Amino acid sequence: MPMDSTDTLFITGATGQLGSFILAELLSHLSSEGHSGPILCAKRSTSSTQQLDLTEHFLGLQPGELTSASNVHWVECDISDAHQVQDVIEEYCQTNNLDLPTEMIHAAATINISPSAPQTTNNEQLADQMVLLGELLGVKHFTHISSIAVMGGTAPLGEEETIGPEHFHPNRSDAFLSNYALGKIAGELRVWAAQAEGISISIVRPGVILGMGPKANAPQELWLRAMNSKRPIATDGSSGVVDVRDVAAIAVKAHRERIQGPTIAVAENLPFYELIEKMNTVMGNENKVTVFHAEPWLDRMRAVGFLRRVPVIGKFFTPQVRIMLFSKTKYDGGSGAELVPYRNVSETIDDFGRYLQKAWR
């Protein structure tokens, strides 16, 4: 049964890059019909509206069209504690004469795929607590934004392989997974467990999301490198990439139609050097990209693998880093395309790059 657009909807992550575009999608500023019911947005007391302000500006909206829409309600809470959030929501809804949420979209996440990312991640905790909140509120449907990081194939490193929505191997050795991937896998496992217990769920697995936002925010690291790097380097490994607007549209449509299987949001699979070259060009960085090819650099990195035990620099010589740099896995984004046609990645890079050149001055 499709979502009723008059239901009360609770969203996490609305002050972040993807969440701000999901909110814009729900308010009919992108491709979807608007959600006419109350939209409760989780917000930390310390959260900034800078991303939301930039998203409004990028979309050509008037200031406040996202942050102050008549049916948008900002609820200050700590989403790492489901019981605290439940108390805050119940009090807010009672005070403002609103029905309790019957739908949830969990888009909040910690984004850090670097080798220096801490071993403990709160992505698992956030997913666990938000699923618990859904259980406490008795929601009709729960949509979780996961990642292609949870997927894995069987091809040796350096060989090409295409994997689809059915690929999910949480029993892979921890020794070959980044801490980011481990957290996203654990989070998704919690959502699948909730489905087994009877909760209706949708899961969206985006690739590398190309978007825009404040300089200091983690999702903009690639743009900063493209703008500032005097010696840009990349490998011939690859990953799936997608426009943030398309991920937002896919997430909302999957939620509204209650798509039960996982949906992959990947528009194109690009070699890292090609992605960096495209981003450099639009950001005006004329420095030539130095490409490290799997042959011979993969074997060279394996040969010095013993350096992983060296303090500080060791994290750059681990199997996880080699996999991240040289994997040629391709992701089948057809399940996302069935819901929303993808934008061309070159046009995406041009749109956001040109905007950020002006916004970051």
PEGIUR-V85876 format. One line per field, one symbol per residue. ss: DSSP state (H for helix, E for strand, L for the rest). Layout:
ss: ???
This chain:
ss: LLLLLLLLEEEELLLLHHHHHHHHHHLLLLLLLLLLLLEEEEELLLLLLHHHHHHHHHLLLLLLLLLLLLLEEEEELLLLLHHHHHHHHHHHHHHLLLLLLLEEEELLLLLLLLLLLLLLLLHHHHHHHHHHHHHHHLLLEEEEELLHHHLLLLLLLLLEEEELLLLLLLLLLHHHLLHHHHHHHHHHHHHHHHHHLLLLEEEEEELEEELLLLLLLHHHHHHHHHHHLLLLEEELLEEEEEEHHHHHHHHHHHHHLLLLLEEEELLEEEEHHHHHHHHHHHLLLLLLLEEELHHHHHHHHHHLHHHHHLLLLHHHHLHHHHHHHHLEEEELLHHHHLLLLLLLHHHHHHHHHHHHHHHLL
